Amino acid sequence: MTEGKPHNGCITDGSFFGRQWCSVTSSFDEKQQWKYCETNGISSLVPGFPCHFPFNYKNKNYFNCTTKGSKENLLWCATSYNYDRDHTWVYC
């Protein structure tokens, strides 16, 4: 939770250069303990999830999780660059 808003993963709010980070406690507002998220080719918005950013879905590159194509309107990401070819993904 940051600024009273719950988060389930990495965010860029308040980050220099848009680098993703996440709280390492249940409330950043209380303890202000955090870490940067992975930034290599296989990155993650949710620690432990192997999102690949950018990924390509229906001829568009995505640099963050998306709800596009989700019947449940839930955030997801591809685990390889080419979702249309590989069809591998996880929820964010």
C-alpha positions as CSV (number, residue, x, y, z in Angstrom):
1,M,0.0,0.0,0.0
2,T,1.3,3.4,-1.0
3,E,-0.4,6.7,-0.4
4,G,-3.4,4.7,1.0
5,K,-3.8,2.7,-2.3
6,P,-3.3,-1.1,-2.3
7,H,-0.9,-2.5,-4.9
8,N,-0.3,-6.1,-5.8
9,G,3.2,-5.8,-7.4
10,C,5.7,-3.4,-8.8
11,I,4.9,0.2,-9.6
12,T,6.6,3.2,-11.0
13,D,4.8,5.8,-8.8
14,G,7.4,8.3,-7.4
15,S,10.2,6.5,-9.1
16,F,13.2,8.3,-10.8
17,F,13.4,7.4,-14.5
18,G,10.3,5.2,-14.3
19,R,12.1,2.3,-12.7
20,Q,9.8,-0.3,-11.2
21,W,9.8,-0.9,-7.4
22,C,7.8,-2.7,-4.8
23,S,7.3,-2.5,-1.0
24,V,8.8,-5.4,0.9
25,T,6.2,-5.0,3.7
26,S,2.4,-4.9,3.5
27,S,2.3,-1.1,3.9
28,F,5.0,1.1,2.4
29,D,3.3,4.1,4.1
30,E,4.1,2.7,7.5
31,K,7.6,1.2,7.1
32,Q,8.9,2.6,3.8
33,Q,10.9,-0.5,3.0
34,W,11.2,-1.2,-0.7
35,K,13.3,-2.8,-3.5
36,Y,13.7,-2.4,-7.2
37,C,12.1,-5.0,-9.4
38,E,13.9,-7.0,-11.9
39,T,14.8,-5.0,-15.0
40,N,16.4,-7.6,-17.3
41,G,14.7,-9.0,-20.5
42,I,12.4,-11.2,-18.5
43,S,11.0,-8.8,-16.1
44,S,8.1,-8.8,-13.7
45,L,5.4,-6.5,-12.4
46,V,4.7,-9.1,-9.7
47,P,7.8,-10.5,-8.0
48,G,8.3,-14.1,-9.1
49,F,6.2,-13.9,-12.2
50,P,8.1,-14.3,-15.5
51,C,6.6,-11.5,-17.6
52,H,8.6,-10.6,-20.7
53,F,8.6,-6.9,-21.5
54,P,8.1,-5.8,-24.0
55,F,5.8,-8.5,-25.4
56,N,3.9,-8.4,-28.7
57,Y,0.1,-9.1,-28.7
58,K,-1.9,-8.6,-31.9
59,N,0.9,-6.6,-33.6
60,K,1.3,-4.2,-30.7
61,N,4.1,-4.0,-28.2
62,Y,3.2,-3.8,-24.5
63,F,5.6,-2.6,-21.9
64,N,3.4,-3.3,-18.9
65,C,0.6,-5.7,-18.0
66,T,-2.6,-5.2,-19.9
67,T,-6.3,-6.2,-19.8
68,K,-6.6,-6.3,-23.6
69,G,-8.1,-9.6,-24.7
70,S,-9.0,-10.6,-21.1
71,K,-12.6,-11.8,-20.8
72,E,-12.4,-11.2,-17.0
73,N,-10.8,-7.7,-17.5
74,L,-7.8,-8.9,-15.4
75,L,-4.2,-7.7,-15.9
76,W,-1.9,-10.2,-17.7
77,C,1.4,-10.4,-19.5
78,A,3.1,-12.7,-21.9
79,T,6.0,-14.9,-20.8
80,S,7.7,-14.6,-24.2
81,Y,8.0,-11.8,-26.7
82,N,5.5,-13.1,-29.2
83,Y,2.2,-14.0,-27.5
84,D,0.5,-14.7,-30.8
85,R,3.0,-17.4,-31.6
86,D,3.6,-18.9,-28.2
87,H,0.4,-18.3,-26.3
88,T,2.2,-18.3,-22.9
89,W,1.1,-15.9,-20.3
90,V,0.4,-15.2,-16.6
91,Y,-1.9,-12.9,-14.6
92,C,-0.1,-9.9,-13.1
